Amino acid sequence: MNTDAGDHNSLMLKRKPLPRKPRKISRKPIKRSRFTEADLKRQWNVPVITQLRYKGLKGIMWYWTSVSVRQYDFLMYDGECIDMCGKRAENWWDFDCGHFIPAANCGSGLFFDRMNVHGQLKACNNPRFSPHSPIGYALGLDKRYGAGTAEALFKRKGKKTKEWSKEEYARQIKKLPAYITSLQ
């Protein structure tokens, strides 16, 4: 009889696989090789939880420009909205920093230009809620700065300007009153 072969096959089927060696898991902290957005915010005194509208130093510049413009317009004009809606902001953070020439169309030459950005109530800064706001904005500009101000800005609309370098953004940020105040 062939009992040896049957026993041999049954032993092969019952054999357990060899145990594997456990993998060693490295517990070393992961090194970050790049500068993160949170690092950039910390470097420029922007709260880390703040959502920046733009990336990099342009976003930092916009943050500090927005704060500076809203604070200045609230104090100088007693919370009056630029677009002549007749409403007033109760605090500077109730304002948006609105563009007369829209940000998408103005190029970098007008984007941060102080004559193009002003404290504007949030409802007035949204074309869906107030489609006629640009008319009031133009009247408000002419009232604050003299006749022809809005027209002069409108003439500059199509002019191409070179995007700022990182060094230029850094120089401009350091000049903004709200950023200077944050360092104290």
Stockholm file with secondary structure:
# STOCKHOLM 1.0

chainA/1-184         MNTDAGDHNSLMLKRKPLPRKPRKISRKPIKRSRFTEADLKRQWNVPVITQLRYKGLKGIMWYWTSVSVRQYDFLMYDGECIDMCGKRAENWWDFDCGHFIPAANCGSGLFFDRMNVHGQLKACNNPRFSPHSPIGYALGLDKRYGAGTAEALFKRKGKKTKEWSKEEYARQIKKLPAYITSLQ
#=GR chainA/1-184 SS CCHHHHHHHHHHHHCCCCCCCCCCCCCCCCCCCSCCHHHHHHHTTCCTTCCCSSSHHHHHHHHHHHHHHHHHHHHHTTTBCTTCCSCBCSSGGGEEEEESSCHHHHHHHHHSCTTTEEEEETTTTCTTTCTTHHHHHHHHHHHHHCTTHHHHHHHTTTCCCCCCCHHHHHHHHHHCHHHHHHTC
#=GC SS_cons         CCHHHHHHHHHHHHCCCCCCCCCCCCCCCCCCCSCCHHHHHHHTTCCTTCCCSSSHHHHHHHHHHHHHHHHHHHHHTTTBCTTCCSCBCSSGGGEEEEESSCHHHHHHHHHSCTTTEEEEETTTTCTTTCTTHHHHHHHHHHHHHCTTHHHHHHHTTTCCCCCCCHHHHHHHHHHCHHHHHHTC
//
